[in-house]
Amino acid sequence: MNAPARFDVPDRLLRRSEVEAMVGLGKSMIYRKMREGTFPAAIKPGGVSTRWRESEVNRWLEQVSENRIVGAHHG
C-alpha cells in the first residue's frame, strides 16, 4: 500500500503584529526574549521588514504551554 504523497508547505512568515497577537506579548518583551535567546529569532527577507517563521512561533507556544503544565504539577 502506498502512502499518500506529502507536500511540504512553505513556512508562512508572520509580521510582528501577528506574532504579538499569537503570543500575547508586546514588541519590547518579544525583542527582550529574542536577545535572551528564549524566543525565536526574526528574519529579514529582503533586508527590510522583520518576520518570524510561523512554525517556530508555534513550537515556542507549545513549549511555553508544556512548561506551564509541568510547573503546575510541581508547584
N, C-alpha and C positions, 0 to 999 in steps of 0.2 A: 504494500500500500504506500502510495506516495504522499509525503507531507505537503500541505498546501504551500504555495510559493510565499515567501516572506519578503516584503518590500520594506526596506528601512526608510522611514520617513525622516527627512532632514529636520534637525532640531530647530524649533522656532526660536527666533531671537526676540526677547522682550525689552520694551522700553522701561525706563526707571519707574514711571508711574504705574505700569503693570506689575512690576516687581513689588513696589510699595503696597499695592492693593492685595497682592497674593500673600505676602508675609506679614503684613500688619506693622511694618517698621517704616520710619521716615528716612529721608535722604541721609541725614547725619549719622544715624545708627547703622544704616547699611554700609556706608563708607568706613565707619569705625570698625565694624566687624570684618570688612574686607582687609583692612590694614592689620588686624589681629590674626588674620588667616582663618576666621571662623565663619566666613560667608563666601559663596562662590565668587570668583574673580570676574570682573566685567571684561568685555572685549570691545574693540573699536573697529568694526568692519568699515572700511572706507576711511578710517582715520579720524572721523569727527564725532559721530554720535556714539554714545555708550549703550551697550546692550548686554544682556545676560542670556545664557542658554537656558531654555525652559526646563530641560531635563535636569540640569544642575540645581536649579532653584527648587524643583520638585523633590529631588533627592535630599536637599538641605531640610526642606519642610518635613520629610519623613523622619530624618534623624532627630530633629527637634521634638517631634511627636513621640518617638521611641524613648528619648531621654526623659521626657515628662512622665511617661508611663512607668519607666524603671524607677525614677525618683519618687513617684507616688507610692510605690511598693516598699521603698526603703526609708520613707520619710517618717 
